[in-house]
């Protein structure tokens, strides 16, 4: 631990953070932590130096702070995560290489990066973040906070690169990829940009004015990030029977807000309502051998086509 960093100070700062989250007044926090005014001001300053957003509401004599209550993806509770975050930040003066670690940890407390859905502990923000991806995430997060426009070349599936100027709003991740949700000046609409397809990313000094935006409305009923507006009023009623060991495992997670579970004698039936089946079909194929697709027929067709192509390419 760095010289001068005392564990009792870390415990005390955690208590202050917790009391702020409870909505306690400044005077109550000082009294409950047995602090004097000077020490309390020093501890608030320590918190701010780590990059946490703290705002004093003078009229209410209270503070606002952004610190989530739980951190499911890495299986640390809020208190455990704070200790890790704070100690790593404090050690950076002695070991600058830890800056990349702090950047990754900071994603967990950023309002600008959230999983699309709770996809279980094996997925989400804990996925491997390479050095190049870490740099991109850091640039994008800063642009979101500062409301700066960004430009980049975006590589499409056809390998054609097109320059885009966008207003960044949100970083989201699926079990396999990170995405930027941004307002595209060319399309005059919000779009999802896959980070691995972004090249020559640059921040533009000019600011943009935010317009009303809600990430849940933007993603609608997507399994991860893709949906089909034409099917909103008449979504697919997906119904899958999970058998054997999978029937127990599948019940441990809520994969989608529309999810419903029914136990039967030979397994577990899961249902969802989705406007787009492509992402779901890719996810479901990890359970092949333990599932029976009951509906819709379109989902069966997608999976059968994937299996047919696999046989064509591999069983020659």
MOSULFEN-V228099 format. One record per residue. N is the residue number from 1. PSI is psi in whole degrees, 0 to 359 (* if undefined). NEAR is the number of other C-alpha atoms within 8 Angstrom. D_CENTER is the distance of its C-alpha to the mean C-alpha in whole Angstrom. Layout:
n->N psi->PSI near->NEAR d_center->D_CENTER
n->N psi->PSI near->NEAR d_center->D_CENTER
This chain:
n->1 psi->142 near->5 d_center->30
n->2 psi->150 near->7 d_center->31
n->3 psi->131 near->4 d_center->34
n->4 psi->352 near->4 d_center->34
n->5 psi->110 near->8 d_center->31
n->6 psi->139 near->6 d_center->32
n->7 psi->328 near->6 d_center->30
n->8 psi->329 near->6 d_center->32
n->9 psi->319 near->8 d_center->30
n->10 psi->316 near->10 d_center->27
n->11 psi->317 near->8 d_center->28
n->12 psi->318 near->9 d_center->29
n->13 psi->323 near->11 d_center->26
n->14 psi->318 near->11 d_center->24
n->15 psi->320 near->9 d_center->26
n->16 psi->314 near->10 d_center->26
n->17 psi->316 near->9 d_center->22
n->18 psi->318 near->8 d_center->23
n->19 psi->326 near->10 d_center->26
n->20 psi->316 near->14 d_center->24
n->21 psi->329 near->10 d_center->21
n->22 psi->347 near->6 d_center->24
n->23 psi->19 near->8 d_center->26
n->24 psi->150 near->10 d_center->29
n->25 psi->165 near->11 d_center->31
n->26 psi->316 near->9 d_center->32
n->27 psi->320 near->7 d_center->35
n->28 psi->318 near->8 d_center->34
n->29 psi->316 near->12 d_center->31
n->30 psi->319 near->12 d_center->34
n->31 psi->315 near->8 d_center->36
n->32 psi->333 near->7 d_center->34
n->33 psi->3 near->9 d_center->33
n->34 psi->37 near->6 d_center->37
n->35 psi->158 near->9 d_center->36
n->36 psi->170 near->7 d_center->38
n->37 psi->319 near->7 d_center->37
n->38 psi->313 near->6 d_center->37
n->39 psi->321 near->8 d_center->35
n->40 psi->315 near->10 d_center->33
n->41 psi->322 near->8 d_center->32
n->42 psi->320 near->8 d_center->32
n->43 psi->322 near->9 d_center->29
n->44 psi->319 near->9 d_center->27
n->45 psi->321 near->8 d_center->28
n->46 psi->319 near->8 d_center->26
n->47 psi->315 near->10 d_center->23
n->48 psi->324 near->10 d_center->23
n->49 psi->339 near->7 d_center->24
n->50 psi->352 near->8 d_center->21
n->51 psi->358 near->6 d_center->19
n->52 psi->140 near->9 d_center->18
n->53 psi->110 near->8 d_center->18
n->54 psi->130 near->9 d_center->21
n->55 psi->130 near->7 d_center->24
n->56 psi->123 near->8 d_center->27
n->57 psi->94 near->9 d_center->28
n->58 psi->319 near->6 d_center->32
n->59 psi->326 near->5 d_center->33
n->60 psi->349 near->6 d_center->32
n->61 psi->39 near->10 d_center->32
n->62 psi->169 near->13 d_center->28
n->63 psi->153 near->12 d_center->25
n->64 psi->139 near->11 d_center->22
n->65 psi->145 near->11 d_center->19
n->66 psi->101 near->10 d_center->15
n->67 psi->107 near->6 d_center->14
n->68 psi->159 near->7 d_center->12
n->69 psi->330 near->6 d_center->15
n->70 psi->161 near->7 d_center->13
n->71 psi->76 near->12 d_center->11
n->72 psi->316 near->8 d_center->11
n->73 psi->327 near->11 d_center->9
n->74 psi->11 near->7 d_center->12
n->75 psi->35 near->7 d_center->15
n->76 psi->140 near->10 d_center->16
n->77 psi->176 near->10 d_center->16
n->78 psi->319 near->10 d_center->16
n->79 psi->313 near->8 d_center->19
n->80 psi->319 near->8 d_center->19
n->81 psi->322 near->10 d_center->16
n->82 psi->317 near->9 d_center->18
n->83 psi->316 near->10 d_center->21
n->84 psi->312 near->8 d_center->19
n->85 psi->312 near->11 d_center->17
n->86 psi->318 near->10 d_center->21
n->87 psi->317 near->9 d_center->23
n->88 psi->316 near->11 d_center->21
n->89 psi->318 near->11 d_center->21
n->90 psi->332 near->9 d_center->25
n->91 psi->349 near->11 d_center->26
n->92 psi->331 near->11 d_center->25
n->93 psi->332 near->6 d_center->28
n->94 psi->337 near->6 d_center->30
n->95 psi->88 near->7 d_center->28
n->96 psi->338 near->7 d_center->26
n->97 psi->341 near->7 d_center->24
n->98 psi->354 near->11 d_center->22
n->99 psi->320 near->9 d_center->20
n->100 psi->327 near->9 d_center->18
n->101 psi->316 near->9 d_center->17
n->102 psi->322 near->11 d_center->16
n->103 psi->319 near->10 d_center->14
n->104 psi->318 near->10 d_center->12
n->105 psi->325 near->9 d_center->12
n->106 psi->333 near->9 d_center->12
n->107 psi->330 near->10 d_center->8
n->108 psi->334 near->9 d_center->8
n->109 psi->7 near->9 d_center->10
n->110 psi->133 near->8 d_center->9
n->111 psi->348 near->6 d_center->9
n->112 psi->1 near->11 d_center->8
n->113 psi->116 near->11 d_center->4
n->114 psi->148 near->9 d_center->2
n->115 psi->153 near->10 d_center->3
n->116 psi->309 near->9 d_center->6
n->117 psi->166 near->9 d_center->8
n->118 psi->102 near->10 d_center->9
n->119 psi->15 near->11 d_center->11
n->120 psi->163 near->10 d_center->12
n->121 psi->342 near->9 d_center->13
n->122 psi->353 near->7 d_center->13
n->123 psi->182 near->12 d_center->10
n->124 psi->210 near->14 d_center->7
n->125 psi->345 near->10 d_center->6
n->126 psi->0 near->8 d_center->9
n->127 psi->159 near->8 d_center->11
n->128 psi->130 near->4 d_center->13
n->129 psi->108 near->7 d_center->13
n->130 psi->169 near->6 d_center->16
n->131 psi->317 near->7 d_center->18
n->132 psi->320 near->6 d_center->18
n->133 psi->322 near->10 d_center->15
n->134 psi->319 near->12 d_center->14
n->135 psi->316 near->8 d_center->17
n->136 psi->315 near->10 d_center->15
n->137 psi->319 near->8 d_center->12
n->138 psi->316 near->9 d_center->14
n->139 psi->315 near->9 d_center->16
n->140 psi->318 near->10 d_center->14
n->141 psi->318 near->10 d_center->12
n->142 psi->320 near->8 d_center->16
n->143 psi->324 near->13 d_center->17
n->144 psi->313 near->12 d_center->15
n->145 psi->317 near->7 d_center->16
n->146 psi->355 near->7 d_center->20
n->147 psi->43 near->12 d_center->19
n->148 psi->141 near->15 d_center->21
n->149 psi->155 near->15 d_center->21
n->150 psi->157 near->13 d_center->21
n->151 psi->153 near->12 d_center->23
n->152 psi->165 near->12 d_center->22
n->153 psi->129 near->12 d_center->24
n->154 psi->122 near->12 d_center->22
n->155 psi->119 near->12 d_center->23
n->156 psi->175 near->9 d_center->23
n->157 psi->330 near->5 d_center->24
n->158 psi->5 near->5 d_center->28
n->159 psi->5 near->6 d_center->27
n->160 psi->130 near->7 d_center->28
n->161 psi->128 near->8 d_center->27
n->162 psi->135 near->8 d_center->26
n->163 psi->136 near->8 d_center->26
n->164 psi->140 near->11 d_center->23
n->165 psi->121 near->11 d_center->23
n->166 psi->164 near->11 d_center->20
n->167 psi->107 near->13 d_center->19
n->168 psi->136 near->15 d_center->15
n->169 psi->324 near->10 d_center->13
n->170 psi->144 near->11 d_center->9
n->171 psi->127 near->13 d_center->7
n->172 psi->162 near->13 d_center->5
n->173 psi->147 near->14 d_center->5
n->174 psi->179 near->12 d_center->8
n->175 psi->343 near->8 d_center->10
n->176 psi->345 near->7 d_center->12
n->177 psi->154 near->9 d_center->11
n->178 psi->146 near->11 d_center->9
n->179 psi->150 near->11 d_center->10
n->180 psi->127 near->13 d_center->11
n->181 psi->121 near->13 d_center->12
n->182 psi->156 near->13 d_center->15
n->183 psi->119 near->12 d_center->19
n->184 psi->123 near->13 d_center->21
n->185 psi->327 near->10 d_center->25
n->186 psi->313 near->6 d_center->26
n->187 psi->345 near->5 d_center->25
n->188 psi->45 near->7 d_center->25
n->189 psi->163 near->7 d_center->22
n->190 psi->138 near->9 d_center->18
n->191 psi->157 near->8 d_center->17
n->192 psi->126 near->9 d_center->14
n->193 psi->121 near->11 d_center->15
n->194 psi->125 near->10 d_center->14
n->195 psi->326 near->11 d_center->14
n->196 psi->347 near->7 d_center->16
n->197 psi->1 near->9 d_center->19
n->198 psi->130 near->12 d_center->19
n->199 psi->149 near->8 d_center->22
n->200 psi->52 near->6 d_center->24
n->201 psi->130 near->10 d_center->21
n->202 psi->143 near->7 d_center->23
n->203 psi->133 near->10 d_center->22
n->204 psi->136 near->9 d_center->25
n->205 psi->332 near->6 d_center->26
n->206 psi->142 near->6 d_center->27
n->207 psi->162 near->9 d_center->25
n->208 psi->155 near->8 d_center->23
n->209 psi->123 near->5 d_center->24
n->210 psi->143 near->5 d_center->21
n->211 psi->160 near->4 d_center->21
n->212 psi->131 near->4 d_center->20
n->213 psi->134 near->5 d_center->17
n->214 psi->121 near->6 d_center->15
n->215 psi->325 near->7 d_center->11
n->216 psi->320 near->6 d_center->13
n->217 psi->322 near->6 d_center->16
n->218 psi->317 near->8 d_center->15
n->219 psi->342 near->10 d_center->13
n->220 psi->237 near->7 d_center->16
n->221 psi->22 near->8 d_center->17
n->222 psi->143 near->11 d_center->15
n->223 psi->314 near->12 d_center->14
n->224 psi->282 near->8 d_center->11
n->225 psi->350 near->9 d_center->12
n->226 psi->139 near->9 d_center->16
n->227 psi->178 near->12 d_center->18
n->228 psi->98 near->8 d_center->22
n->229 psi->331 near->6 d_center->23
n->230 psi->342 near->6 d_center->27
n->231 psi->9 near->10 d_center->26
n->232 psi->316 near->8 d_center->24
n->233 psi->342 near->5 d_center->28
n->234 psi->67 near->6 d_center->28
n->235 psi->163 near->10 d_center->25
n->236 psi->134 near->11 d_center->26
n->237 psi->94 near->10 d_center->27
n->238 psi->132 near->12 d_center->25
n->239 psi->118 near->12 d_center->27
n->240 psi->134 near->12 d_center->27
n->241 psi->120 near->12 d_center->29
n->242 psi->132 near->14 d_center->28
n->243 psi->166 near->11 d_center->30
n->244 psi->218 near->9 d_center->31
n->245 psi->328 near->7 d_center->29
n->246 psi->331 near->10 d_center->26
n->247 psi->333 near->11 d_center->27
n->248 psi->316 near->9 d_center->26
n->249 psi->319 near->7 d_center->23
n->250 psi->334 near->8 d_center->21
n->251 psi->350 near->8 d_center->22
n->252 psi->345 near->6 d_center->20
n->253 psi->150 near->8 d_center->17
n->254 psi->108 near->10 d_center->16
n->255 psi->339 near->9 d_center->14
n->256 psi->149 near->9 d_center->15
n->257 psi->335 near->6 d_center->16
n->258 psi->2 near->7 d_center->19
n->259 psi->137 near->11 d_center->20
n->260 psi->148 near->7 d_center->23
n->261 psi->137 near->9 d_center->25
n->262 psi->123 near->7 d_center->29
n->263 psi->134 near->7 d_center->31
n->264 psi->178 near->7 d_center->34
n->265 psi->320 near->4 d_center->37
n->266 psi->21 near->6 d_center->35
n->267 psi->205 near->11 d_center->31
n->268 psi->128 near->13 d_center->29
n->269 psi->126 near->12 d_center->28
n->270 psi->139 near->12 d_center->24
n->271 psi->148 near->12 d_center->24
n->272 psi->159 near->11 d_center->22
n->273 psi->119 near->11 d_center->22
n->274 psi->144 near->13 d_center->21
n->275 psi->345 near->15 d_center->22
n->276 psi->134 near->14 d_center->21
n->277 psi->346 near->9 d_center->22
n->278 psi->309 near->7 d_center->21
n->279 psi->320 near->10 d_center->18
n->280 psi->317 near->9 d_center->19
n->281 psi->317 near->11 d_center->22
n->282 psi->319 near->8 d_center->20
n->283 psi->316 near->7 d_center->18
n->284 psi->332 near->8 d_center->21
n->285 psi->345 near->8 d_center->24
n->286 psi->344 near->6 d_center->22
n->287 psi->6 near->8 d_center->24
n->288 psi->140 near->7 d_center->27
n->289 psi->344 near->4 d_center->31
n->290 psi->11 near->10 d_center->29
n->291 psi->155 near->10 d_center->28
n->292 psi->118 near->7 d_center->31
n->293 psi->116 near->10 d_center->29
n->294 psi->330 near->9 d_center->31
n->295 psi->153 near->11 d_center->30
n->296 psi->172 near->11 d_center->30
n->297 psi->330 near->7 d_center->32
n->298 psi->326 near->7 d_center->30
n->299 psi->319 near->12 d_center->27
n->300 psi->318 near->10 d_center->30
n->301 psi->318 near->8 d_center->31
n->302 psi->314 near->10 d_center->28
n->303 psi->319 near->10 d_center->28
n->304 psi->323 near->8 d_center->32
n->305 psi->320 near->8 d_center->31
n->306 psi->319 near->8 d_center->29
n->307 psi->319 near->8 d_center->31
n->308 psi->318 near->8 d_center->34
n->309 psi->323 near->8 d_center->33
n->310 psi->314 near->9 d_center->32
n->311 psi->320 near->9 d_center->36
n->312 psi->320 near->8 d_center->37
n->313 psi->334 near->7 d_center->35
n->314 psi->341 near->6 d_center->36
n->315 psi->59 near->6 d_center->39
n->316 psi->* near->5 d_center->41
